[in-house]
Amino acid sequence: MAFSERIKKEIEDYCNNHLADDSWYENEFSFIQDIELRHRIITEFKAIRFAYKLYEGIGATDANLMFEVRNQILAYASIYEAVIENVLTTYYYDTAEFESLMHYTVPVRISIPQDKMNKLQDALSHDGKEIVPFYYCKKEKQKPQVMTQTARTAIYNAARGTGAWGYVEPLSQTPTWVHMDRRYGTPACSGTTAGYPTLRRGSRGCYVMILQDALSTLGYQTGSRIDGIFGARTEEALKGFQRRTSLRVDGVCGCNSWKKISTAVIGVGRTKTTID
């Protein structure tokens, strides 16, 4: 059910009052000579800032705060990638550095008659390996792009229609891309189709690796390496975190533990206890 018109106006006024006026955006991105691209980036930039103020306004915490931070990082990264690509192609297109950034070289095998191949292999040898003819081909690297609303809507509808994804994020929450997620196992937190499953001693797999990585980064050593095996060291590390954060100390990573760990590790980056 949508908000009442009064509430919607209050929310929009709050978010828009903290946004710069149009002249600021035009000046900030004036170096982008492609007018269409400039306006698309400005539109996306405004949407990201609006979403940020919305989450700030509701005082987002825990999983909601993690969601907002992740979206901000991905959204800005998408815009900046498009900006950098445009700057390079506009101002540095005739430099050797640009050439090496925009292209890569790959070997392409050539098919030749078998008799000529036999002569080639008779004449050349290298550590018992087969010698084949090829040439080097220069290929252009894939360019970044800011998706149009039409493209995003088409991808979103296709993702929803297949039923293959456990969660497809609403377009209003992903202003520059489409997020879809397929996670295995029953989520630890009820009432959601996404989220990590409950983990305990004996659990194995990628979710255990995620837990081990987070715990080690936060200073709780799970062993000498991240192996995806929930053993005694991982259990003790989790209990240490639970004890420090006033959670039930049971060595089981359920809904509350995942929420606390996810929130604690946001923005931490690499620490001296992070396992490579």
MOFENCOR-V131320 format. One record per backbone hydrogen bond with DSSP energy under -1.0 kcal/mol. NH is the residue of the N-H (numbers start at 0). CO is the residue of the C=O. E is the energy in kcal/mol with one decimal. If there is no record, write none. Layout:
# MOFENCOR-V131320
nh = [NH | NH]
co = [CO | CO]
e = [E | E]
This chain:
# MOFENCOR-V131320
nh = [7 | 8 | 9 | 10 | 11 | 12 | 13 | 14 | 15 | 16 | 18 | 23 | 24 | 25 | 26 | 27 | 28 | 29 | 31 | 34 | 37 | 38 | 39 | 40 | 41 | 42 | 43 | 44 | 45 | 46 | 47 | 48 | 49 | 50 | 51 | 52 | 53 | 54 | 55 | 56 | 57 | 59 | 63 | 64 | 65 | 66 | 67 | 68 | 69 | 70 | 71 | 72 | 73 | 74 | 75 | 76 | 77 | 78 | 79 | 80 | 81 | 82 | 83 | 84 | 85 | 86 | 87 | 88 | 89 | 90 | 91 | 94 | 98 | 99 | 100 | 101 | 102 | 103 | 105 | 107 | 109 | 116 | 117 | 118 | 119 | 120 | 121 | 122 | 123 | 128 | 134 | 136 | 138 | 140 | 151 | 152 | 153 | 154 | 155 | 156 | 157 | 158 | 159 | 160 | 161 | 166 | 168 | 172 | 180 | 187 | 198 | 201 | 202 | 204 | 208 | 209 | 210 | 211 | 212 | 213 | 214 | 215 | 216 | 217 | 218 | 219 | 229 | 230 | 234 | 235 | 236 | 237 | 238 | 239 | 240 | 241 | 242 | 243 | 244 | 246 | 249 | 252 | 253 | 257 | 258 | 259 | 260 | 261 | 262 | 263 | 264 | 267 | 273]
co = [3 | 4 | 5 | 6 | 7 | 8 | 9 | 10 | 11 | 12 | 15 | 20 | 20 | 21 | 22 | 23 | 24 | 26 | 28 | 32 | 33 | 34 | 35 | 36 | 37 | 38 | 39 | 40 | 41 | 42 | 43 | 44 | 45 | 46 | 47 | 48 | 49 | 50 | 51 | 52 | 53 | 54 | 60 | 60 | 61 | 62 | 63 | 64 | 65 | 66 | 67 | 68 | 69 | 70 | 71 | 72 | 73 | 74 | 75 | 76 | 77 | 78 | 79 | 80 | 81 | 82 | 83 | 84 | 85 | 86 | 87 | 91 | 94 | 95 | 96 | 97 | 98 | 138 | 136 | 134 | 132 | 112 | 113 | 114 | 115 | 116 | 117 | 118 | 119 | 125 | 107 | 105 | 103 | 101 | 147 | 148 | 149 | 150 | 151 | 152 | 153 | 154 | 155 | 156 | 157 | 180 | 178 | 169 | 166 | 195 | 252 | 229 | 199 | 227 | 204 | 205 | 206 | 207 | 208 | 209 | 210 | 211 | 212 | 213 | 215 | 214 | 202 | 228 | 230 | 231 | 232 | 233 | 234 | 235 | 236 | 237 | 238 | 239 | 240 | 241 | 247 | 198 | 251 | 253 | 254 | 255 | 256 | 257 | 258 | 259 | 260 | 264 | 270]
e = [-2.7 | -2.2 | -2.1 | -2.5 | -2.7 | -2.7 | -2.2 | -2.5 | -2.8 | -2.1 | -1.6 | -1.0 | -1.1 | -2.3 | -2.2 | -2.6 | -2.0 | -1.1 | -1.8 | -1.0 | -2.7 | -2.5 | -2.0 | -2.6 | -2.4 | -2.3 | -2.3 | -2.9 | -2.5 | -2.0 | -2.2 | -2.2 | -2.6 | -2.3 | -2.2 | -2.3 | -2.0 | -2.3 | -2.3 | -2.7 | -1.6 | -2.2 | -1.4 | -1.0 | -2.4 | -2.4 | -2.3 | -2.6 | -2.4 | -2.3 | -2.2 | -2.3 | -2.4 | -2.7 | -2.5 | -2.2 | -2.0 | -1.8 | -3.0 | -2.0 | -1.6 | -2.4 | -2.8 | -2.3 | -1.9 | -2.5 | -2.5 | -2.2 | -1.8 | -2.7 | -1.7 | -1.6 | -1.7 | -2.0 | -1.6 | -2.4 | -1.2 | -2.5 | -2.5 | -3.2 | -2.4 | -2.0 | -2.6 | -1.7 | -2.2 | -2.5 | -1.9 | -2.0 | -2.0 | -2.4 | -2.1 | -2.9 | -3.0 | -3.1 | -2.4 | -2.5 | -2.1 | -2.3 | -2.7 | -2.6 | -2.0 | -2.6 | -2.4 | -2.4 | -1.8 | -1.8 | -2.5 | -2.0 | -3.0 | -3.0 | -1.8 | -2.8 | -2.8 | -1.8 | -1.5 | -2.1 | -2.0 | -2.9 | -2.5 | -2.2 | -2.7 | -2.5 | -2.0 | -1.7 | -1.2 | -3.2 | -2.8 | -1.5 | -2.2 | -2.5 | -2.2 | -2.5 | -2.4 | -2.1 | -1.9 | -2.8 | -2.7 | -1.9 | -1.8 | -2.8 | -1.5 | -2.8 | -1.3 | -2.6 | -2.3 | -2.3 | -2.8 | -2.8 | -2.1 | -2.5 | -1.9 | -1.7 | -1.4]
